[in-house]
Amino acid sequence: LIYSFVTALLFSLVTTVFIVYHIEQVHLNPLQLILVGTVLEAVCFVFEIPTGIVADIYSRKLSIIIGVAMMGVGFTIEGAIPMFSAVILSQVVWGIGSTFVSGAADAWVIEENKDLNLDQIYLKGSQLGQMGSIIGIILATVLGNFSVRIPIILSGCLFILFAIFLAFFMPEYNFKPSAPEDINTFKKMAHTLKTSTTFIKSKPIILLLLSVTLFYGLSSEGYDRLYTAHFLMDTALPKLGNLQPVTWFGIFGIMGMALSALVMQCIIKVLEKNNKIQSAAILLTTNILYILCMIVFALTQNFSIMLFAFLSTNMFRSVNDPIFNAWLNRHIDDDSRATILSTNGQMNSLGQIAGGPFIGILATKISVSIGIVCTAVLLTPIIVLYIISILYDKKHSHSS
């Protein structure tokens, strides 16, 4: 819970201002904005499996500490040097760091809390993350009015300090290496990878959920990198005295977090019954509304409608993530958990690598609005995949 709170706070310090920083100080066009993200995801794609295997074989805790420290170095580089080349370098360092964390953090949570309800743990972590994010957004907005570089550099330094804190205070009691200790590292990696591949092939539901993640990846890069440009280029942001435009993005962030927290509390009540099919039905409904709101956001130039659609899109997305994570984790064995979760991260990266540049070219050549519409269209196949997954789960629960 401490980890969820602190990392969300430090990430929001960066994410509140970094696209504004890229547009206003590094002067990136829509294609360059997306290429920055594509580099990040390409690095994640290459390193997800090796770092996941390290977490399975040696230590979830060690993997998380390395990852948190590297993310801090990446953010520090990004904020310190306002050049396209430095931004690209920062994405490489940040990307490698995030792969050390991605599978290991989820695996660590599950192994250290085996007797507790997974949905509840993820949703509570998400709520604390939202609290941290609100604090980070406020700090980023205040500091960003002096310079949008300050929050990015501050976040980088604090990430490095947090890695040191984790080294001393993070517990790890239930970790068991997933391969025998007497074989060499390459054989260990081969052993773990083979176990995970066999497990994925034996469970069609895992293949379905990994496919869902692929389509999330195809769509997410375009939206994440272009929504700020859509606000700055396609509508008139109301004046807030002498405050900078970055202030609006802080306000958007706080409004979004408050809305998501309220909806999340309602969903916690619904999921207290721990009904797996109910979780799947919520995911299906949430994603239909997510796609529709994104299309409305893309097509309007009216500030009020754009703001409503933007907040709704982000709310449905934030509700989706913890429920999807818990649903995926219910179908995974402990021995290969970190590696399969890293494979899930790799599928997301593969989608972003494939979809991002295409959306970036459309946004640069035609318009940012068209780029976001195409992003929403790329997301539509997940509706079919969720329906198939629900039918599979129903059949499996009846047969068992």
N, C-alpha and C positions, 0 to 999 in steps of 0.2 A: 504493500500500500504506500509506503514511503517512496519506493522506486517510481510508482505510477504518478504520484504527486509531483516529485522533483523533476522527472524527465519531461512531464507535460508542461510544467512551468518554464523550463529552459528551452524546450522546443518552440513554445509560443512566443518567447522573446525574439526568436529568429523568424518564425513563419509570419508573424504579424507584419514585418517590415521588409522581408527579403525580396519579394517581387517588386515592391515599390523601389527598393534599392537598385535592383537590376534594371528597372525601366528608367529611373530618374538620374542615377549616378553612373551606372555602367553602360547605359544607353543601348540595351538589347532590344532587337525587334522580336515579333511573335515567334518566328522560327528559332532564333537564338535562345529565347526563353525556354522553349521546349527542348532544344538540344542540350541545355544545361541539365534538365531532368533526365534526358535519354542517357547521357554519360553516367549519371548517378545510378540509373537502373541497369545499365550494361555492366557496371562494376559489381552491383548486387547479384546480377545473374551469374557472373563468373565465380564469385566467392561464396555464394549461399551454401552450396553443398560442402565444400572443404571446411568452412567454419562451423557448420552444423555437426559434422563428424567429429571435429575437435571437441565440441561441447558434449557429445555423446561418450567420447572416450576418456577425456581428462577431467573436465570440471565445467558445470554450467556457470558457476560463480566466476571462475577465471575468464571464461569467454565473455561474460557480461562486462567485467572490469576493463578488459582490453578494448571492447567495443565502445564503451562510454568515453574512455580516454581519447580514442581516435576520433570520435565525433566531435569532441571538444577541440581537438587540433584542427579539424576540417573547418569548423565554424570560425575559429580565430583567423585562419588564413583568408577565408572569404571576406570577413569584415575589414581586415587590415589593408587589403590591396584591391582597390576598385577597378580591376581590369578583367576582361573576359577570360584571359588565360588563367588568372588566379582563381576566378570563380570555378572554372573547369577543374583545376587542381584540387580545390576544396571538395568538390563533389566526389573525386576519386577517394580521398582520405575518409570523408564522411561515409561514403558507400561501403568501403571495407569495414569500417567500424560498425555500421548498422547490421551487417551480416553476422558479425560476432554476437550481436544481441538478439536478433530476430527469433530464431528457433530456441535459443538457450533460455531466454526470459520466460517464455510460455512453459517450456519443459520444467524449469525450476519451480514455477508457481504450482504446477500440478503435482509434482513429486513432494513438495514440502507441505501440501495441504490435501492429502489423499482422502481424508474422511469428511471433507466439507463439500458443499454444493458448488459445482463449477460455475453455473450461471450466476449465482450470487456473488462469488469471488470476482469474476470478470466485470460484472456490473458495478460493484462497489469500487473496484479499481478504476473503472471508467469515470464514475462520479467524482472520485478524488482527483483524477486526472483533469476533469473539467474545472474543479476548484483551482488547481495549480495553473491551468491555462488562463483562467480569468485574471489571476494575479500577474502572470507573465505578460498578458495582453496590456494590462494597465501600465506596467513598467515599460514595456516596449513603446507604447503610445507616448508616454511622457518623455522618455529619453529620445524617441524618434523625432520629436519636435526640435531637438537640438541638432541631432544628426542621426540618420537612419543606420549609420555604421555602428554606433555605440551599443545598441542592444545585441547585435550579432557578435561583436567581440566579447562583450560581457558574458553572453551565454556560453561561448567557447571556453572561457577561463573557468566558469563555474562547473561545466561538465567535467573538466579535468580534476577539479577539487572533489567533485562527487564520486569520481572513480576511486580516489584515495579513500574517501569515507567508506565506500562499499568494501574495499580491501580489508578494512578493520572490523566492520560491523555487520556485514551480510552473512547470515547463517547458511550452512549447507550440510544437512544431516542425512538426507535420504538418497544421495547420489550413488549409483552403482554403475561402473563402467560397462558398456554394452558389448565388450569383446574381452576374451581372456587376456590377462596381463602379460603372458609370456610370449606373445607373438609381436613382431615388429610393427611400427606405426603404419606402414603401407598395407600390411596384411590386415591390421585393425580397421583401417579405412575401407578396404575392400569388403571385409566381413560385415561392417555396419551398413554399407551401401547396398550390398546384396540382400541383407535382411529386410531393409526398407523397401526395396524394389519388389521383392517377393510379396511383402505385406500389401503394398499398393495394388498389385495385380490380383491379389486374392479377394479384394473388397471393392466391388464396383462403385459403392457409395463414395469412396475416397477419390476415385477417378472423376466422378461427377463433381465433387466439391472442388477438386483441383482445377477442373474446367471452368467452374464459376469464377475462381480466382484469376484465371487467365483473362476472362472478359472484363473483370474489374480493372485489371492492368491495362488492357487495350483502351479503356475509356478514361481512366483517372488522370493520366498525364495532361491531356488536353484541357480538362476542367481546372485542375490545380494550377497550371501555369498561365491560364488565359483569363480567369475570372477577374483578376485585378485589372488587367488591361481593358476588359470589357467595361468595368466601372469608370476607368480613367478616360477611355476613348469614345465610348458610345452613349454616355449620358452625362448630365451636368450634376456634379456633386454639390449639394447646397453648401454655402459658405458658413464657416464656424469661426467668425471673427478673424483673427490673424493666425489661427492654427493651420498647420500643414495638412495636405490631403491624407497623410498617413493616419491622422486622428480618426478619420472615418473608418478606416480598416480596423482600428482598435475597437470602435463602437460596434461595428459589425460582429467582431469576434465575441464581445461580451454578450450581445443580444443572442447570438447563436448558441453560446454555452448555456445561458439561462434557459432558453427554450428546450435544448437537448436534455438538460438536467430534469426538467419537469416531466418530459415525455418518458425519460428513462425510469423515473420513479413509478410511473403508471405501469410500465412493462415489468418491473421487478415484482409488482403485486400479481400480475397475470402469470408470471413464470414461477411463482412460489409453489404452484402445484407440480412443477417439474414435469410438465407434459411435453415430450419430445416433438410430437406432431404439432402441438400448439406453437412451439418455437419455430418450426418450419413454416407454418401458416403466417406467422408474424413477419418472417423474412420475406416471403413472397409478396405480401401486401406492401411492406416497406419499400421494396425495390421497384414495384410498379409506380408508386407515388414519387420515388426518387427520380426516376426517368422522366416522368411528366413535368415535374417541377424544374428540372434542368433545361428542358426544351422551352418552357415559358421564360425562364431566366435569359436564355440565349436570344430569344426573338424580340424581347421588349427593349425599348429605349426610355421608357418612363421610369424615373428613379424609384418611385414608391412600389410599383409592381416588380421591378428588378430586385429591390431589397427583400420583398416578401418571398419571391421565388428563390432567391439566394439562401435566405435563412431556412426555408423549408427543405431545400436540397441538402444542405449541410446537416440539418436535424435528422433526416431519414438516413443519411449516410452514417452518422455517429451512432444511431440506434442499431444499425445493421451490424457493425463490426464486432462488438462483444458477443452477440448472440451467435453469429456465424463462427467465431473462434471456439465457443463452447460446444457447438454442434459438431464441428470438425474434430475437436479433441475427444469427444465421446467415442469416436470410431477408431482411435489410434492406440496401439500397445505402447507400454512404457519404454521398452528397449530401444525402439527406433523413433521415439517421439520427436526429439530435436531435429533429426535428419528429415523426417516427413514434414515437419513444420517449416524447415528451411527449404524443402522442395516446393512447398506452398508459396513461400516468399519468392522463390525463383520463377515460378509460374507468373506471379504478379509482375516481376521485372521483365520477363519475356514479353508479356502483353504490352507493357509500357514502351519497351524498345521498338516493338513492331508498330504500335499505334501512334506514338508520339510524333515522330517526324512527319508522317502523313497529315496529321491534324495541323502541325505547325506550318506546313507548306500551304494548306488550304487557308489558314488564318492570315498568312502573310500575303498571299496572292489575291484572295477574295475579301474576307473579313473575319474578324475575331468571332463575331456572332455565328457565322456559318461553321467555323471550327468547333464551337461548343455544341451546336446542333448535331454535328457528325459524331462528336463524343457520346452524346446521349444515344444515338442510333447504334453505336458499337456495343452499348450495354444491354440492348434488348434481348439477345439470346439467353441471358441468365434466367429470364422468366420461365422459359421452357425447361432449362436445367433444374430449376427449383421444383417445378411440378413433377418432373421425373424422380427427383430425390425424395420428395414427399411420398410418392407412390411406392418407391423402393422401401422406405422406412416403414410404411404401413404394412406392406407385404411381409417384411422381415420380422416385425413385432408380432404379427399374427402367427407366423410359422414357428417362432420361438416360444 
